[in-house]
Amino acid sequence: MEVIGGWLRQVLLPGLSTLLVGVVLALVRRYINRLDDERLRRLLLELVQAAEQIYGPGRGAEKRRYVIEKLRERGIGRVDREQLEAVVYEMNGSCRPVGD
């Protein structure tokens, strides 16, 4: 019995501890990535709204350049166009003409 108990303490417990730490770190990493994604989405929404306010309707290329330049100023080098377009779509979907 002592042999089995010693084996459990020497082999199984450290292995389980390592596995548990790995799982916890993976969960923390996923949570941090989700926070970063949400922060980026909010920042993109802010910048798209600002570009819309500055440039008005149309002029999509100028608005896109504005958003990309502001992102660079904040140290964000690359954002997928799909992310940017999704934020524009989200913003346009929440904007309703007056009287509706």
N, C-alpha and C positions, 0 to 999 in steps of 0.2 A: 504494500500500500504506500509506503514511504517513497518508493521508486516512482510510482505513478504521480504522487503529489509533487515530488521534486520536478518531474518532467513537465507537469502542468505549469508550475511556477516559472520554470526556466525557458520553456519554448512557447507554450500556448498563450500565456498572458502578454508577453511582449509583442507577439504577433497580432493579437487582438487589439492591443493598444495602438500599434502602428496603423492597422486597418481603420480604427475609429478616428484617429487623427487625420488620415487621408480623406475620409468621408466628410468630416467637419470642414476641412480646408476647401474641398470641392464645393460644398454648400455655401461657404462664405464667398468664394470666388464668383459663384453664380449670382449671389445677392448683390455683390459689388458691380458686376457687369450690368445687371438690371438697373441699378441706380444710375450708372453712367449713361445707359441708353435713354433713360427717362430725362436726365438732365440735358442731354444733347437734343432730344425731341423738343423740350421746352425752349431751349435756346434757339433752335431752328424756327420754332413758331414765333418767337419774339422778333427775330430778324426778318422773317417773311412779312410779318405785320408791319414792321418799320419800313421795309422796302415798298410795300403797298401804299403806305401813307406818303412816303417821299415821292414816288414815281407815278402814282395813280394807276388807272386801268391801262392794260396793255403793257408794252415795253418789258416783256418777260426776260429778255436777255440782259437788260440793264439791271433788273431786280436780282437776277441770278448772280451777276458779277458783284453786286453790292453785298449780298449774303455771303458769298465765298470770300470776299475781301475781309468782311467783319469776322468771319470764322478764323481766317489766318491771323488777324490781329490778336485773337484770343488764344492762339496756339493750336488751333484745330486745323490740321493740314488738309485732310481729305474727308469728304462726306459723299456717300453715294448719291447719284442724281435721283435714284428711286426714293431715298429717304427724304430728300428735299421736295420732290414732287408729291409725296404722300402728305407732307406737312401743308403744302399749298392746297391740296385737295381737302384736307381736314379743315383748314381755315375757310376755304370757299364754301364748304358744306355748312359751316356754322354761321356764315354771314347770310342774312336774309334781307331782301329789299324792304324798305320802310313801308308799312301798311299791310304786310302779310301776317 
